[in-house]
Amino acid sequence: MVNFRGPLIRALAARGLTVLALAPDYDARTRAEVRALGAEPVDFALSRAGMNPFADGVAAIGLAVLLRRLRADVSFAYSVKPVIYGTLGAWAAGVPRRHALIEGLGYVFVDAGDGLPAGRRLLRWAVLRLYALALGRAAKVFFVNADDAGELAAAGALDPGKAVNLGGIGLDLAEWPQAPAVEKPLTFLLVARLLAEKGIREYVAAARQVKAAHPDVRFRLAGSLDSNPGGISGEEADAWAAEGIVEWAGHVPVRPWLAEASVFVLPSYRARACRAAPRRPWPWGARSLPPTCRGAGTP
């Protein structure tokens, strides 16, 4: 909420709007950070990676009741479950304007090249039906990847007229200053949650080959474990580190690690490779818009 939506929350609050930030797992620190942005944190329980349809249905009903009590005028949901259940809950609660942001289609849409197993195909079918229900009740659906919009539209889950391609969300360049690349030792960096579809194992395999010939080259991995079904276990990551193939420190502040890198690596199965465009003004700070991107594809 703070890291990715902080500038947006601050901009909305600065325009005199009342912003209610619904999320699970608030603690005292994150509550204070959200309030410092000008929003009011609101607790709402939802299992991000769970796949219990009964529990999710109960959560969706609870969300509709909560939104009706809050009497919101506009809803904005992001990530898979909030987009589906948040948009449906907002519609059921009578929220007049409903918007969604899809930053990626998630685990069930990832095909590593050997086809989707039957269980994931069934889950994908169910998710597409839920997307169709939810996105049909949204006024606009924002994407950072045009391929995702195309895939949902082709599957009948999205009206293409509702899609808005942002072409990359951007960031505040004042907070992420450019730094000279580290040349010695040559250092590769991958920043990602430990999910198979992020290309983690391919990165490790490449590191093993390179280090066999160039042992001084560093390969660093910054990212936390994830409860997603495609998650890589801590034991596997620890084994890579113990072998000396990669340096893994879990969830760490990204900026210092970027400053110490020579090459940033993005082997994700679905992410787009983008080149930053010139700096342009934006309501909540400078951002790179639009980047030049190459479509998603194989890792």
N, C-alpha and C positions, 0 to 999 in steps of 0.2 A: 504493500500500500504506500509506504513512504518512499521507497527507493524508485519505484517505477511510475507511480501516479502522483508523487509529491508536487512537481511543478504544475500539473493540471489542477490539483486541489487548491493550491495557493492562488492560481489565476482565477478560478471560479469564485473563491472566497473574496478576493480583491475586488470583484465586480459586484459585491454586495449580496451574493447568493448564499443561502443556507446549505451547507454541504454535510450530508450524513454519510459516514464511511463505514459500511457494513463489512465485517470480516470475522473469521474465527481466530482464536488463539491470541487475543490481545493480552499484553502484560502492561505493567505500569510504565515502562519505558516507551513502548510503541503508542500507548494512549497519549502520553505527553507529546510525542513527536507529531501525531496526527492533529492534536489540538493546536500545536505551534504553527501548523500549516493553515489553520483557520477552520478546520472541520471538527465535527463531533463524532468520536468513535462509537459505533453501535455493535454490540456483540450479536453474532449470528453463527450458529453451529452448522458446519457442512464439511463432510469428509471429502477432501480434494481427490484422493486416489481410490477411495472405496468403490466397490461395484455391487452394493446391495440395493436393488431397486426399491425395496420396501422402505429402507432408511432414507433414500433419496426422495421418495414420494412424500414421506412425513416431513422432511426438511423443506420441500417445495411448498407444502401447505402452510407450514409455520412461517415461511418467508412471506407468503401472500398475506397472512394475518398481520405480520409485523409491518409490512409496507402500507397496509390499509390504516393501521394505527398511526404511522408516521405521516400519512397524508402527503406523500411525495408528489411533485409535479413532473419530474423527469427521472428516469432510471438510466444508469450507465453500467453495464456489466462486462467483465472481461475474464478470460480463461474459461475452459470448456463447461464445467458444471455451473458456475454463476451465469454464463451466457444462456444456458438452457433453462435452468430452474429460476434464475433471477428474472429473466425476461418473461417467462410464463407466470411467475409469481406476481410481477408488476402488472401484467395484463389482467390477472384475476383480481388484483387489488384495485383496479381502476386507475392506475397511473397513466396520465394522458399521453406522455411522450416517452418512448422506450428505445434505447440505443444499445448496441453491442459492439465490442471490439474483439476480433479473433486474431490472435498473434501466432497461432499455429493450430493444426487440427489434432495433434496429440497422438498418443500411442497406437490407437486402433487403426490409424490411417498409414502407419509406417510399414512399407514393404521392403525388406532387406534384399530382395532380389530372388528369393526362393518361393515367393507366393505367400499369401496370408493363410495361417492355419484355420481350420473350420471354426473353432471357437472365436477367433478374432473376427472372422468374416461375419458371424452372427452378431457379435457385439457392434461391429461397424454398421451393420444394417439398422440395429436398434438406435445407435447414436444419430445416424442420418435421419431417421424418423423423428427423433426428438429435436434435432436441429430444424427440421422442416416446420414442426409445430411452433418452436420458439421464434425462429427468424421470420416466420410469417406474421408474427405479431410485433415485430420491431419496425421502427420507422426507417432507420439507417443501420447498416452493418459495416463497420470499419475493418479493413484488412491491412496488414503490412506486407502481404505476399499475394500478388494477383493470382498465382497458381491455386492458392487455397480457395479463393472466391470462385474460380473457374471449376474446381472439383466439386464444390458444393452445388453450384448451379447446374452442372452436368448431371448430378445425382438427383436433381429435383428438390433439393433442400433449401434453395435460395432463389429469390427473385433477383436477377442481375441488376434490375433498376434500383435496388436498395443498396447495392455494394458501393463502398467508397474506398478506393485504394490509396492509402497514405504513403506507400512506397518507403517505409521506414519511419519509425517514431521520432528518431533524433534524440539529441541530448544537449545539455547546457555546456557549450565548449569552454566556458570560463572555469567550469569545475573539472574539465578533462583536458588539460593543456597538452599540446604536442611535446614530445620529448625525443631526444636523439636515440636511435636504436643502439642497443648494446652489441658490440662486435666481438668481444672476447670476455668470456666464452660465448660461442654461438648458442643462443637460448631460444627454444621453441616454447610457446605457451598455448594451452587450450583451456578456455574458461567455459564450463558447462556443468549442469547437474549430471550426476553419474547415471546416465541412461544409455542403453545400447544404441538407440537411434541418434544420439549425438555424435556417433562415430568414435566413441572412446576406445573401443577395442582395436579399431583400425589405426588410431593414433599410437597406441601402445605397440602394435605390430610394426609400424613404421619406425618407431623409436628403437625397437630391438634391432632392426636391420641396420639403422644408421650408427648406433652405438657400437655395433660389432666392428665397424671399420673406423669410426671416429669416437673413441670413448670419452673425449673431453666435451662433446656436445651435450648440452642440457635439454631435457624435456620436462616441462612442468605442467601440472594439472591442477587447476583451481576449481573446486566445485564440491558440493555436498552430496551425501547419499540421498536417495529419493525412494519413496514408498510406491512409486508407480510400478505396474507389472513389468515394465521394461528396465527396471532399475538394476544396477550392478552392485553386488554385495561389497560391504566393507572389507571382508576377508580377501576378495579378489584384488581390490585396490591396494590393500596392505601388502599383498604378495608382490605386486608390481614394484612398489616402493622398496620392499626388502631386497628384491632382485637388483635394484639400482637402475631400473629402466626409466622410471619416471619419478619425479618428486611430487608427492601428493600431500596437501596440507588441509584438505577439506574446504569448508566455507571460510574464505578469507577476504579482506578488502581487496577489490580488484585493481584499483589505481596503482598501488605500489608494485604489484606484480607486472602490470603492463609496462611500467617505467623500466623494469629490469629485463624486458624481453627484446629479442632480435626479430622474431617472426611470430605473428599471431596466426593460429591455425583454426580453421572452421570446417571440420569434416562432417557436419550434421547431414543426415539423410535428406532433410526437407528444407533446411534454411537456405536463404539466398545469399550469394556473395555480392556485396555492394561496395561501391567506391564512393566515398564522401564527395558531395558537391560543394560549391562555394557557400560560405556562411551567409545566412539570410536572417532578417529579424523575425521574431515570433512572439506572440503575446506573453509567453512566460520565459523568454530568454532566447539566445541564439541557438539555432539548430542547423543541422545539415539537411537540406531539402532541395530537390529530390535527389537521392543517390542513384547511381547507375548500377543496375542489378542484372545478374544473370539468373535465369530461372532455376527452381529447385530441380533436383535430379538424383543421380546416384552419388554415393559418398565419394 
